[in-house]
């Protein structure tokens, strides 16, 4: 019995990290102004999620900094409001070029969506305290080795605004549904994850744990449940040309 108890205590953290977290999809009908302040009426009644777990440099610890995230959607867009608690002097906010955030002197907030919930494809959006945006697509093979490919050449049109607060920084994001691809099902569940990089601690933390001992990444994301009655919009693009 003693051996069984010791084995359980040893394995208990891995059981916790292996759990798939979920968050209900909240559809709103009030407008949200993207201004870096989470004081719109639409945000008031949405419960935040948090409790990030470190991914690197050490896996499985409680994040050194508290993070709270709210998410909502309407018929045209997805809205994300994140509050990264920190001392203002600790926040790294170097101004960089678009899509140039990794390995820079910046803190980063990240949200990703596996819109088909196939654990093979996802859209990822990043923003720094200086409101520099980055976006990419992730592809993951369904093979045993779970190979992951990051496409940083993909660019979408989306809106963000950040602000520095006395106890941290805020990122407010609006992602038009036209910027991503998803199914035509009336009721949908999407894979989702949030992440935060804090340069001062050189810490990557995530909402749904990413265990380095498990192959792959998208197969370890959480779930955004119950998106209802959203329709893929018509997407048009124009390419000017001259003919003579």
C-alpha positions as CSV (number, residue, x, y, z in Angstrom):
1,X,0.0,0.0,0.0
2,X,2.8,2.4,0.9
3,X,4.4,1.8,-2.5
4,X,1.1,2.5,-4.2
5,X,0.7,5.8,-2.3
6,X,4.3,6.9,-3.2
7,X,3.6,6.0,-6.8
8,X,0.4,8.1,-6.8
9,X,2.1,11.1,-5.2
10,X,4.9,10.8,-7.8
11,X,2.5,10.6,-10.7
12,X,-0.1,13.1,-9.4
13,X,1.5,16.2,-11.0
14,X,1.6,14.5,-14.4
15,X,-2.1,13.6,-14.0
16,X,-2.9,17.3,-13.4
17,X,-0.9,18.5,-16.3
18,X,-2.4,15.9,-18.6
19,X,-5.9,17.2,-18.0
20,X,-7.6,19.1,-20.9
21,X,-8.9,22.5,-19.7
22,X,-12.0,24.0,-21.2
23,X,-13.7,27.3,-21.3
24,X,-17.3,28.1,-22.5
25,X,-17.8,30.3,-25.5
26,X,-19.7,33.5,-24.6
27,X,-21.5,35.2,-27.4
28,X,-22.0,39.0,-26.9
29,X,-24.3,41.6,-28.5
30,X,-22.7,44.7,-26.9
31,X,-19.9,46.4,-28.8
32,X,-16.3,46.2,-27.5
33,X,-14.0,49.2,-28.1
34,X,-10.4,48.0,-28.7
35,X,-8.6,50.6,-26.6
36,X,-6.4,48.5,-24.2
37,X,-8.9,48.9,-21.3
38,X,-11.1,46.1,-20.2
39,X,-13.9,48.3,-18.9
40,X,-16.5,47.8,-21.6
41,X,-19.9,46.5,-20.4
42,X,-19.5,43.4,-22.5
43,X,-16.4,42.3,-20.4
44,X,-18.1,42.8,-17.0
45,X,-20.0,39.6,-16.9
46,X,-17.4,37.3,-18.4
47,X,-15.5,35.3,-15.9
48,X,-11.7,35.3,-16.5
49,X,-9.5,32.2,-16.7
50,X,-5.9,32.0,-15.6
51,X,-3.7,29.7,-13.5
52,X,-0.9,29.5,-16.1
53,X,1.7,26.7,-15.9
54,X,5.3,27.1,-16.9
55,X,6.4,25.5,-20.1
56,X,10.1,26.7,-20.1
57,X,12.7,27.0,-18.8
58,X,11.2,24.5,-16.3
59,X,8.0,22.6,-17.0
60,X,5.1,22.3,-14.5
61,X,5.5,25.2,-12.0
62,X,3.0,27.8,-11.2
63,X,3.8,30.9,-13.3
64,X,5.8,33.6,-11.5
65,X,3.3,36.2,-12.7
66,X,-0.5,36.1,-12.5
67,X,-2.4,36.3,-15.8
68,X,-6.1,36.7,-16.3
69,X,-7.8,36.2,-19.7
70,X,-11.3,36.9,-20.9
71,X,-12.6,35.8,-24.3
72,X,-15.9,36.4,-26.2
73,X,-17.3,36.4,-29.7
74,X,-20.1,37.8,-31.9
75,X,-21.2,37.2,-35.4
76,X,-18.2,39.0,-36.9
77,X,-15.2,38.6,-34.6
78,X,-13.4,37.1,-31.6
79,X,-12.4,39.3,-28.7
80,X,-9.7,38.6,-26.2
81,X,-8.8,40.7,-23.2
82,X,-5.7,39.7,-21.2
83,X,-4.3,41.3,-18.0
84,X,-0.7,40.4,-17.3
85,X,0.0,41.3,-13.7
86,X,3.5,42.6,-13.1
87,X,5.5,45.6,-11.8
88,X,5.7,48.3,-14.6
89,X,9.5,48.4,-14.2
90,X,9.6,44.6,-15.0
91,X,7.7,44.9,-18.3
92,X,9.9,44.7,-21.4
93,X,8.4,46.8,-24.3
94,X,11.1,47.2,-27.0
95,X,9.6,48.5,-30.2
96,X,10.3,45.9,-32.9
97,X,9.1,45.3,-36.5
98,X,5.9,43.4,-37.1
99,X,6.3,39.6,-36.7
100,X,9.6,40.2,-34.9
101,X,8.9,39.4,-31.3
102,X,10.8,36.1,-30.5
103,X,14.2,36.5,-28.9
104,X,13.7,40.3,-28.5
105,X,13.6,42.4,-25.4
106,X,9.8,42.2,-25.1
107,X,7.1,40.5,-23.1
108,X,4.5,38.7,-25.2
109,X,0.9,37.6,-24.9
110,X,-0.3,34.8,-27.2
111,X,-3.6,33.3,-28.2
112,X,-4.1,30.4,-30.6
113,X,-7.1,28.7,-32.2
114,X,-7.4,25.2,-33.6
115,X,-10.6,26.1,-35.4
116,X,-11.3,22.7,-36.9
117,X,-10.3,21.0,-33.6
118,X,-8.4,18.5,-35.6
119,X,-5.2,18.9,-33.5
120,X,-3.3,19.5,-36.7
121,X,-3.8,23.1,-37.7
122,X,-4.0,26.4,-35.8
123,X,-3.9,30.2,-36.1
124,X,-1.7,32.0,-33.6
125,X,-1.8,35.7,-32.7
126,X,0.9,37.5,-30.6
127,X,1.2,41.0,-29.2
128,X,3.8,42.9,-27.2
129,X,3.3,45.7,-24.6
130,X,4.4,48.1,-27.4
131,X,1.4,46.8,-29.4
132,X,3.6,45.1,-32.0
133,X,1.7,42.3,-33.6
134,X,2.9,38.9,-34.9
135,X,0.9,36.0,-36.3
136,X,1.5,32.6,-37.7
137,X,0.0,29.3,-38.7
138,X,0.9,26.0,-37.0
139,X,0.7,22.6,-38.8
140,X,1.2,19.4,-36.9
141,X,1.4,16.0,-38.5
142,X,-0.8,13.2,-37.3
143,X,2.1,10.8,-37.2
144,X,3.6,9.3,-34.1
145,X,6.4,11.8,-33.9
146,X,3.9,14.7,-34.0
147,X,6.1,17.0,-36.1
148,X,5.2,20.7,-35.8
149,X,5.8,23.3,-38.5
150,X,5.5,27.0,-37.9
151,X,4.6,29.3,-40.8
152,X,5.6,32.8,-39.9
153,X,5.0,34.1,-43.5
154,X,1.2,34.1,-42.9
155,X,-0.2,37.5,-42.1
156,X,-3.8,38.4,-41.1
157,X,-5.6,41.7,-40.6
158,X,-6.6,42.0,-37.0
159,X,-6.8,44.7,-34.3
160,X,-5.1,45.1,-31.0
161,X,-4.3,47.7,-28.4
162,X,-2.2,47.5,-25.3
163,X,-1.8,49.7,-22.2
164,X,0.6,49.8,-19.2
165,X,-1.2,49.7,-15.8
166,X,0.2,50.3,-12.2
167,X,0.1,46.6,-11.7
168,X,0.8,45.1,-15.1
169,X,-0.1,45.5,-18.7
170,X,-3.3,44.8,-20.8
171,X,-3.7,43.4,-24.3
172,X,-7.1,43.8,-26.0
173,X,-7.5,42.0,-29.3
174,X,-10.2,41.7,-32.0
175,X,-9.8,39.0,-34.6
176,X,-12.3,39.2,-37.5
177,X,-13.8,35.8,-38.4
178,X,-12.7,36.6,-42.0
179,X,-9.1,36.4,-40.8
180,X,-9.4,32.6,-40.1
181,X,-10.9,29.5,-41.4
182,X,-13.5,27.2,-39.7
183,X,-16.3,24.8,-40.4
184,X,-20.0,25.6,-41.2
185,X,-21.3,23.6,-38.2
186,X,-24.0,25.3,-36.2
187,X,-22.4,24.3,-32.9
188,X,-18.6,24.1,-32.7
189,X,-15.7,23.4,-30.3
190,X,-12.3,24.8,-31.1
191,X,-8.9,23.9,-29.7
192,X,-7.5,26.9,-27.8
193,X,-4.5,28.0,-25.8
194,X,-3.1,31.1,-24.2
195,X,0.5,31.8,-23.5
196,X,2.7,34.5,-21.9
197,X,6.4,35.2,-22.2
198,X,8.0,37.3,-19.5
199,X,11.5,38.4,-20.6
200,X,12.7,39.4,-17.0
201,X,12.2,35.8,-15.8
202,X,12.8,34.4,-19.3
203,X,9.6,32.4,-18.6
204,X,7.1,30.9,-21.0
205,X,3.8,30.0,-19.3
206,X,0.7,28.5,-20.8
207,X,-3.0,28.1,-19.9
208,X,-3.2,24.4,-20.9
209,X,0.0,22.7,-20.0
210,X,2.5,21.7,-22.8
211,X,4.4,18.7,-21.4
212,X,7.7,18.4,-23.2
213,X,7.6,14.6,-22.6
214,X,4.5,14.4,-24.8
215,X,5.1,14.5,-28.6
216,X,3.3,17.4,-30.3
217,X,1.7,20.7,-29.3
218,X,-1.8,21.1,-30.7
219,X,-2.8,17.8,-29.2
220,X,-2.1,19.4,-25.7
221,X,-4.3,22.4,-26.2
222,X,-7.5,23.1,-24.3
223,X,-11.0,23.5,-25.7
224,X,-13.2,26.5,-26.3
225,X,-16.7,24.9,-26.2
226,X,-20.1,25.8,-27.7
227,X,-19.5,28.4,-30.4
228,X,-22.9,28.8,-31.8
229,X,-24.3,29.9,-35.2
230,X,-21.2,31.5,-36.7
231,X,-20.9,31.6,-40.4
232,X,-17.7,31.7,-42.5
233,X,-17.8,35.1,-44.2
234,X,-17.4,35.6,-47.9
235,X,-13.7,36.5,-48.5
236,X,-12.8,38.7,-51.5
237,X,-9.5,40.0,-52.5
238,X,-8.5,42.4,-55.3
239,X,-5.4,42.3,-57.4
240,X,-4.9,45.4,-59.5
241,X,-3.3,45.0,-62.9
242,X,-2.7,47.0,-66.1
243,X,-3.4,45.5,-69.5
244,X,-2.5,47.2,-72.8
